[in-house]
Amino acid sequence: MDNSQKRILMAKTGLDGHWRGPTIVARALRDAGFEVIMIGMASTDDIVRAAVDEDVDLVGLNIGGHINVALRAVNSVQEARPGLPLFAGGTVPPHAMKQLQALGVEVFPPGSQLAAIVESAERLTHRSS
Amino acid sequence: MLVSVSQEVTGLIDRALCGERSALARLLSKIEREHSSDVAQLLLGENLGQAHILGVTGPPGAGKSSLINSLLPIARQHFDRIAVLAIDPSSPFSHGALLGDRVRMQGDSLDDSVFIRSMASRGDTGGLARAAFGAITAFDACGWPLIIIETLGIGQVELDIVNVADTVLVVLNPGWGDVFQANKAGITESGNVFAINKCDRPGADKTRQELEESLRLLHADQCPRIVETVATSDRGADDLWQVLLEHQHALQAGGHLEETRADKRRQLFRKLMVNQLIAKLDSALASGESEPLLADMMAGVISIDDAVHRLLQIGQRSGHS
């Protein structure tokens, strides 16, 4: 087994209880050879700490609840780990999608194909070191 | 190449030793990805061996992560900083992994005094990950006084943790096997302390009884303690921590710590040596050089024993991989 596996943090923002989406995405990423670190429902502080301590190559956010919580999480992660790519999914309304994209976050609204998410993860994790 | 690697890694080590969290995190990635031996070598000059190392092992789903989570706030009263290395299995097919231990460790008690790192086993068969040894060295060098290592869910023999940890906590559940399971080699021999977690479920008494019997046969005098816990409601966590602490104190007070560590280090050395040898032989086997050999074996021109012998020679010639 080589040691080139990329590491992805998967977190849920907000107070939403749906696990199926992130679980299915995590499985697809695992099957594509990624190491997926799940932290479940997490505060912004928890997400930032995990992104730093786990030295992940990518952060995936499952967005449920208020968009401001997600935007705060994105900002804080970008502050703590400049240049670290993020992508997001979940029930993201169109206006929120634009706000996230403006921050450089790739967004996968309901109906997105798993293959497209995996492709995005592969593209985003080609960091140099 | 070694020079440039060392420069970058040396920089990271300097920053990590000064307490820079992100540098330690990146150093752990370096250890995992490519430069395990370089980093370990560079850390040798540091003040190693100061950390107490607590291993937590047991079958999948026994509640290892949850139990660590309920121990963390209590342990924090004795150790100002705690590192947790949580290992989960890699898929042998995709080489990917779902690292879910952290989901159970999201209590209010978490702050910057706790550093949790998830690690995939990446093909290691001893219940840990190959990079685990380097990661422990890094935490130790950076002055983390307590390092908790959670193995992946083990069956009976994935017990490298025994040669890494000062104290081994084995987590079991009510209904775990029977007296014959308890007497099989492996799990019962490896623990210094046992937790019967989810003890609110039926069968806790019977499991304790059978475990006690088995342990009494193994240990003439100092029988390992058994504590009943319910990790999800923190029940028994205080008692468990006390028992773990007593084991640590007994090790130190008895003056056996250095001796025990030296024995373990020797075992670990042998294990790592065997691992390297296997990797080397695997790569010899995958190389073109072994093709004619395999063809001859398949065709019945040479015996399987002879083929093995010749492959070993190829492995020796190929130098380090």
HADDOCK unambig.tbl for C-alpha pairs under 7 A between the chains (distance, minus, plus):
assign (segid A and resid 1 and name CA) (segid B and resid 122 and name CA) 6.57 0.50 0.50
assign (segid A and resid 1 and name CA) (segid B and resid 123 and name CA) 6.39 0.50 0.50
assign (segid A and resid 3 and name CA) (segid B and resid 33 and name CA) 5.13 0.50 0.50
assign (segid A and resid 4 and name CA) (segid B and resid 33 and name CA) 6.47 0.50 0.50
assign (segid A and resid 30 and name CA) (segid B and resid 96 and name CA) 4.49 0.50 0.50
assign (segid A and resid 30 and name CA) (segid B and resid 97 and name CA) 5.25 0.50 0.50
assign (segid A and resid 30 and name CA) (segid B and resid 98 and name CA) 6.27 0.50 0.50
assign (segid A and resid 31 and name CA) (segid B and resid 94 and name CA) 5.41 0.50 0.50
assign (segid A and resid 31 and name CA) (segid B and resid 96 and name CA) 6.02 0.50 0.50
assign (segid A and resid 32 and name CA) (segid B and resid 94 and name CA) 6.29 0.50 0.50
assign (segid A and resid 32 and name CA) (segid B and resid 96 and name CA) 6.69 0.50 0.50
assign (segid A and resid 33 and name CA) (segid B and resid 94 and name CA) 4.91 0.50 0.50
assign (segid A and resid 33 and name CA) (segid B and resid 95 and name CA) 5.15 0.50 0.50
assign (segid A and resid 33 and name CA) (segid B and resid 96 and name CA) 3.73 0.50 0.50
assign (segid A and resid 34 and name CA) (segid B and resid 96 and name CA) 4.53 0.50 0.50
assign (segid A and resid 34 and name CA) (segid B and resid 97 and name CA) 6.41 0.50 0.50
assign (segid A and resid 35 and name CA) (segid B and resid 96 and name CA) 5.02 0.50 0.50
assign (segid A and resid 35 and name CA) (segid B and resid 97 and name CA) 4.49 0.50 0.50
assign (segid A and resid 35 and name CA) (segid B and resid 98 and name CA) 5.99 0.50 0.50
assign (segid A and resid 35 and name CA) (segid B and resid 99 and name CA) 6.99 0.50 0.50
assign (segid A and resid 36 and name CA) (segid B and resid 97 and name CA) 6.02 0.50 0.50
assign (segid A and resid 36 and name CA) (segid B and resid 98 and name CA) 4.92 0.50 0.50
assign (segid A and resid 36 and name CA) (segid B and resid 99 and name CA) 5.78 0.50 0.50
assign (segid A and resid 37 and name CA) (segid B and resid 98 and name CA) 6.16 0.50 0.50
assign (segid A and resid 37 and name CA) (segid B and resid 99 and name CA) 4.59 0.50 0.50
assign (segid A and resid 37 and name CA) (segid B and resid 100 and name CA) 6.13 0.50 0.50
assign (segid A and resid 38 and name CA) (segid B and resid 99 and name CA) 6.04 0.50 0.50
assign (segid A and resid 38 and name CA) (segid B and resid 100 and name CA) 5.10 0.50 0.50
assign (segid A and resid 38 and name CA) (segid B and resid 102 and name CA) 6.59 0.50 0.50
assign (segid A and resid 38 and name CA) (segid B and resid 103 and name CA) 6.08 0.50 0.50
assign (segid A and resid 39 and name CA) (segid B and resid 100 and name CA) 6.99 0.50 0.50
assign (segid A and resid 39 and name CA) (segid B and resid 102 and name CA) 5.46 0.50 0.50
assign (segid A and resid 39 and name CA) (segid B and resid 103 and name CA) 4.36 0.50 0.50
assign (segid A and resid 40 and name CA) (segid B and resid 103 and name CA) 5.53 0.50 0.50
assign (segid A and resid 52 and name CA) (segid B and resid 22 and name CA) 5.81 0.50 0.50
assign (segid A and resid 52 and name CA) (segid B and resid 25 and name CA) 6.75 0.50 0.50
assign (segid A and resid 53 and name CA) (segid B and resid 22 and name CA) 6.55 0.50 0.50
assign (segid A and resid 53 and name CA) (segid B and resid 25 and name CA) 5.11 0.50 0.50
assign (segid A and resid 53 and name CA) (segid B and resid 115 and name CA) 6.65 0.50 0.50
assign (segid A and resid 53 and name CA) (segid B and resid 116 and name CA) 6.80 0.50 0.50
assign (segid A and resid 53 and name CA) (segid B and resid 117 and name CA) 6.36 0.50 0.50
assign (segid A and resid 54 and name CA) (segid B and resid 25 and name CA) 6.28 0.50 0.50
assign (segid A and resid 54 and name CA) (segid B and resid 117 and name CA) 5.53 0.50 0.50
assign (segid A and resid 54 and name CA) (segid B and resid 118 and name CA) 6.71 0.50 0.50
assign (segid A and resid 55 and name CA) (segid B and resid 25 and name CA) 5.54 0.50 0.50
assign (segid A and resid 55 and name CA) (segid B and resid 26 and name CA) 5.93 0.50 0.50
assign (segid A and resid 55 and name CA) (segid B and resid 29 and name CA) 6.97 0.50 0.50
